[in-house]
Amino acid sequence: MFDGRIISPIKYIIDLFGWLPWLFGTPTAMQDGLFLSKKFFFTNKITENSVKKYYGDSHIIVLLILHDMTSEDDFYIRSLHKEQQNLTPSLILASASPRRQHLLAAAGVAFEIVPSRIREDEYPFTDPISYAKMLAEAKSQDVSRLFPESWIIGADSIVEIDDEILEKPNSISEARLMMQLLSGRTHYVHTGYSIICKVKNHLFSDVVSTAVKFKDLTETEIEWYIHTPEPYDKAGGYAIQGLGSFMVKYICGSYTNVVGLPVCEVVDHLFKQGVISRNQRPFHHVPTPS
């Protein structure tokens, strides 16, 4: 059962399928034979003073919770159903964005998170669509150099109006100017995405664009919104999935694309390449980030 290893101190030994829903506060997150992202379990508030290992087969899994661990320890979850595990290609999201992580997890996809290390300001701007695609490719290729056998997803979103790119506002005054510019008008969100696997010599990149129409914003509405924390870590200075939803009159195109990842197109490509399948039960998705 324990492969001859002594693990101490053991705080609990719990039958996974009996206690996991209670422990997580959600339906079981286990997919038999899959390596699930440790970020998924962080997001679901698994204690930092724990390390989880799954032992056994696809029917009897035991959860070991160890205490006195530090936040620097490696947290992971793995099924030892080797045959199925070996048939499942590993997938990495090359992004630290909680919104992209949520969108992919909400679609029932298991993945790891390894943010790219590129500096976007080192890439010359061309036009919005080409620039979004170039940055997405750069991000996926950066991470693929570290993990050539894995499938990597890179993405980058750009907000454009009148051929002007709206970055993340750095101040209240910048956020105010953005809201005044977007008020009552249509702008475009272009998200480039790139999927690469070096050992398979596979690289696919594309851009999805969505038109977003804002209502006419009053000065009071603008001042209220820019004095919330929401605009300041988002391109264009608003979140369609958050408080900023009240400003959006309608969109033409993909909603998830505006949030940060064109899920339909990304998942469809992963299906076609055999990276993911629907033969296993989906795990419960993470809560929507702000």
C-alpha angles and dihedrals in degrees: 000000000000097000090237093295123132112222116187144211097026113190098181139003107200132178101242102218093044098049109019096088089052093046096047097035086227138078114286113291095203122120109188110249097001129122104228126203116266086214087064091061094044088055091050089058100250105172116268089223092069141079119200128210126174118213132184135031133311092283106042116041124168124203118214117198116195123191135208091051122139130230087251092066120105112255117199145154125207137165115224092217089120100181095058093038092057091052092055115081114222116248127204129193108212094208139092091202111124088205094058090044091053094047094052094043091047088058089060096254121146114217147149124238121231111159116216119246100216123130107230093203089065091067117083116240115240114160125330097257096044091044094053090049093047093052093046090053092046091053095049093045092049092057094039090063088064095041108030094165095052130083109245129200118202124181141175129184127207128189114211135185125166089354088300121125116225110210126187109298115245098197144020090258092054091048090050092052091050093051091048090050094048096042113118093353142100120248133174134239114204117190119188117201130188129190118194140172112179099197090053092045088233125149125161125171134173143154128235119200129200128189114221123194118202125206120239103279122215121222089248092054092048093049092047093050099045090052091061119084093242105090098054104077098039133085109247091021099263143081117223089196094051140041089321091069090091090067097056113093095179143327133218110211137008118000094198088053089063090049090054114276132053094228097183094056096040096048092043091056092047089052093050091051093048092242093128134019138185095232092104130061113265117243122235112274125240122256117273110269120225 
